[in-house]
């Protein structure tokens, strides 16, 4: 016996707050310093986003130890939803 799933419509445009004060993610964001070309990597596992909103720009702050340059890079958190495989009942 095969269980069928209903048709699911997924909205690609979502603006929902994660409602997390300190949101840590297992993601590294890398950029190049515009003044000295030093490569800087920020780990969002160590540096958190505060109350991020899915689908909206969230700033990640960079600081270059070589030249003391500071800047922000905007990232967008997206959320994907897909259907699991059909369940086969025996």
C-alpha positions in Angstrom: 0.0 0.0 0.0 1.4 3.4 -0.9 0.5 6.5 1.0 0.0 9.6 -1.2 0.9 13.1 0.0 -1.5 16.0 -0.6 -0.4 18.7 -3.0 1.8 21.2 -1.2 2.4 24.7 -2.2 5.5 26.3 -0.9 5.8 30.1 -0.9 9.3 31.1 -1.9 8.9 34.5 -0.3 9.1 34.2 3.4 9.7 37.0 5.9 9.5 35.2 9.3 11.7 36.0 12.3 13.5 33.1 13.8 12.8 34.7 17.2 16.3 33.7 18.4 18.3 36.4 20.2 21.6 34.7 19.5 21.3 32.6 16.3 24.5 30.5 15.7 24.8 28.8 12.3 27.4 26.3 11.1 28.4 28.7 8.3 31.6 30.6 7.4 31.3 33.9 5.6 34.5 35.0 3.8 35.4 38.4 2.2 38.5 40.3 1.1 39.5 43.5 2.8 39.2 46.4 0.3 42.2 48.2 1.7 44.9 45.4 2.0 43.4 42.4 0.2 43.6 40.3 3.4 41.1 37.3 3.3 38.9 37.4 6.4 36.6 34.6 7.4 33.8 35.0 10.0 32.3 31.9 11.5 28.6 32.2 12.4 29.2 29.3 14.7 31.2 31.8 16.9 29.6 35.1 15.9 25.8 35.1 16.1 23.0 36.9 14.3 20.5 38.7 16.5 16.8 38.0 15.7 17.5 37.2 12.0 14.5 37.3 9.6 14.3 34.7 6.9 14.5 36.3 3.4 15.8 39.6 4.6 19.3 41.0 4.5 21.3 40.4 7.7 24.6 42.2 8.2 27.8 40.3 9.1 30.5 42.6 10.4 34.1 42.2 9.4 37.3 43.6 10.9 40.8 43.4 9.4 43.6 43.0 11.9 46.2 44.1 9.3 44.8 47.5 8.5 42.0 48.0 11.0 39.4 48.3 8.3 35.8 47.6 9.3 32.9 46.8 7.0 29.6 44.8 6.8 28.4 42.2 4.3 24.7 41.4 4.0 23.7 37.8 3.8 20.2 36.4 3.4 19.0 33.3 5.3 16.7 31.1 3.2 14.6 28.2 4.3 13.9 25.3 2.0 11.0 22.8 2.3 10.6 19.6 0.2 8.5 16.5 0.5 10.0 13.3 1.8 9.8 10.2 -0.3 6.6 8.3 -0.3 6.1 5.7 2.4 5.6 2.1 1.3 3.4 0.1 3.7 3.7 -3.7 3.4 
